[in-house]
Amino acid sequence: MATAATTWTGTQSGDDQKRAKTALQALNFFMADMQAGIGPFLGVFLQQRGWTSGPIGTVMTAGGVAGMIMTVPTGAFIDHTEKKRLLVIVTGICTVLASFLLLASQSGLIVTVSQVATAIAGAAIGPAVTGMTLGVVRQKGFNAQNGRNQAWNHAGNMIGAGLSGWLGWKFGITAIFYLTALFGVLAIISVLMIPEKAIDHRSARGLENDSDGAGKEDAERGQVEGFKTLFRNKPMLILAAALACFHLGNGAMLPLYGLAVVGAGKGNAAVFTATTVVVAQAVMIVAALVAMKISAGKGYWLVLLISFAALPLRGVLAGTFIEHWGVWPVQALDGIGAGLQSVAVPGLVACLLSGTGRVNVGQGAVMTVQGVGASLSPAIGGWLAQGLGYHVAFYILGSFALASLGLWIGFAGTLRPACESDRDRGSETGVKDNLV
């Protein structure tokens, strides 16, 4: 399928780009809490209202499946549209409304609808911000700016979780919903601060302009590769499969550990859940910055290898130590794995699909496949915990990442050249060489 590329007619001045970079960082900070919404607190919120771990995991999975289904169509729409800022605003409003819907009623239907709406909004906002970042800094500046974006995003999660824990302890968990609404408003203000003319919509979808050099005549004539590019790119398929296995184990870890400790009477619900997020996000800030440095010099392969290795160890620790202090090592490992991936995954996808005009579709495709794992994880973890106990559930969940490690090491010969540093990225030859 081929589509004509949109011609960018804006003028990107230095001041516009600087202002856009700052606004992108602010957007990533505030959208973190807006995107997660009640997120990590959902389990204990429902537990306090009589829900058990099995049904809690099931409604989380329903949201994950909905988000997974929408990622590729959303990515295609983001590639096509020049209304990326408006899309972020609309998804932000939807997320806030979904949170208040959950606050109004905790019936099975309402909770499921709320989670589905939040997941669909989340499927749109991530690729939209990635596309805007590419449009502002283009391929050459993407690794550095994405690293800064992710550091600010993790900082927003950390601050939001800390405030949520304090508000939940002081006023009850319902106060967290109002904090989410506030962050949503601030995120909308941030996206409005991004000058529209600072976004090159061709670069935002993985196409470059004449200033990037020769060899892009077809792209400049508006010819864009179709969806088949996604399925012919062997490194992307391996990446997606490895991420699916990783998230199959990782997705349920955070909410399940909170349920295990709080259910055993070893921690205050709001404070402990907030601590799980704060610890992980604090580590993610450092991990994102480290990933930016390593990937710029040695490529993404090593970064992702370390991220996959963190989960089996996390599963062992979580299953062995269900204690209030266990949050520190268990969630620190979560921070390492997720923080490294937050930089490496979008950066690698943007590299592999540079010049195809399908970067955001590619982001959506990878999110879809890894979403299979992430959406099934809460249901699997919840029913494992209910049937076999929390200890066994954590051991099993942690073992899923062994498949990720097997894929990543087993196909190292294919993956390592594709994961090389920025000096080799973005060339038309490099993209073609990755096709099966």
Secondary structure, DSSP 8 states (H G I E B T S, - for coil): ---B---------HHHHHHHHHHHHHHHHHHHHHHHTTGGGHHHHHHTTT--HHHHHHHHHHHHHHHHHHHHHHHHHHHH-S-HHHHHHHHHHHHHHHHHHHHH---HHHHHHHHHHHHHHHHHHHHHHHHHHHHHHHHHHHHHHHHHHHHHHHHHHHHHHHHHHHHHHHH-TTHHHHHHHHHHHHHHHHHHTS-GGG--TTGGGT---GGG-SS-HHHHTTB---THHHHHBHHHHHHHHHHHHHHHHHTTHHHHHHHHHHHTT-S-HHHHHHHHHHHHHHHHHHHHHHHHHHHHHH-HHHHHHHHHHHHHHHHHHHHH--SGGGHHHHHHHHHHHHHHHHHHHHHHHHHHTTTTT-HHHHHHHHHHHHHHHHHHHHHHHHHHHHHH-HHHHHHHHHHTHHHHHHHHHHTHHHHHHHT--GGGTT-HHHHHHTB-
